[in-house]
Amino acid sequence: MIEPLGGSGQPSSIRLVVNADDFGISTRINEGIVRAHCEGIVTATSLMAVGLAFADAVACCRSVPTLDVGVHLTLVAEQPLLPGRTSLVGDDGRFPEGAGALLSRWLQGRIRSADVRAEWSAQIERVLDHGIRVTHLDSHQHVHALPGLAEVCLELAARYQIPFVRVPVAPLYWEPWSSRHDLHRMLGSLAVRTCATLAGLTGKGRGLCRPLGFLGFQEGGRLDEPRLQRLLRSLRPGRAYELMCHPGLRPDEQDLQCWGYGHEMELHTLTSPVIRDALVARGIALCGFADLAGPER
């Protein structure tokens, strides 16, 4: 249910879904996401069906039924659900290392859309088969925004009646004192924005709900209190937004540590009383995707 944080007693005209990515990738990440929901402002999460900690994430879902759950569609850095040699995997049986490698193979025509459709269908169905209501779709490293792959994603959202698909087009900004990480995230945001625009990733005409305003790309992995305060000040009345975030406890896995993400910093930010007070002051109502979609169909 939408949580009215404003003090006037009237429902807020600004609605915010706080969505934590990478649920299921690590038990330590799972624990942090659950804590950010129970003790903080996270209202939704995106579950990786191919994650090594998928079973732990499912158990978490059952213990916190108030947490909205979507599918974090994956084509990079992990192993597929479907067995066999397909165009999605290399000689090691794994997806490409990252979005850049995937894009290169996609542009060379080395990836078949039928393989993407089958793998993503299997990922969605694995989550559904565990009795989880799927409220939204997004993807690991935003690969669903690539032209061609966006069409597959929207098709599957319509097939499985999943009301929301992330449109990862975030506002761009640059500050002279920005770090190398900030510059990298800004350039990544620009690239994803370009891809999403070329792909026509709006959800219109597919029976899906209106896309939400998107926030948090440039702050990915570094969402501290000042950055989040700035994002909250940018919200406008009459609109609904999705804030992407990455809370967690420091993962044990070396490959996840190499991301350089401040998972525990984000957890601290998302559970901060200062941030809760800022939501109240701005009259921002926390909600889940299910609240925006209306009654379950």
Sequence and secondary structure as in RCSB ss.txt:
>XXXX:A:sequence
MIEPLGGSGQPSSIRLVVNADDFGISTRINEGIVRAHCEGIVTATSLMAVGLAFADAVACCRSVPTLDVGVHLTL
VAEQPLLPGRTSLVGDDGRFPEGAGALLSRWLQGRIRSADVRAEWSAQIERVLDHGIRVTHLDSHQHVHALPGLA
EVCLELAARYQIPFVRVPVAPLYWEPWSSRHDLHRMLGSLAVRTCATLAGLTGKGRGLCRPLGFLGFQEGGRLDE
PRLQRLLRSLRPGRAYELMCHPGLRPDEQDLQCWGYGHEMELHTLTSPVIRDALVARGIALCGFADLAGPER
>XXXX:A:secstr
  B   TTSS  SEEEEEEEEEETS HHHHHHHHHHHHSSS  EEEE TT TTHHHHHHHHHH TTSEEEEEE  
SSS  SS S  TT  TTSS  SSHHHHHHHHHTT S HHHHHHHHHHHHHHHHHTT  EEEEEEGGGGGGSTTHH
HHHHHHHHHTT  EE          TT  HHHHHHHHHHHHHHHHHHHHT S TTTT     EEE STTTT   H
HHHHHHHHT  TT EEEEEE   S  S HHHHTT   HHHHHHHHT HHHHHHHHHHTEEE  HHHHH S  
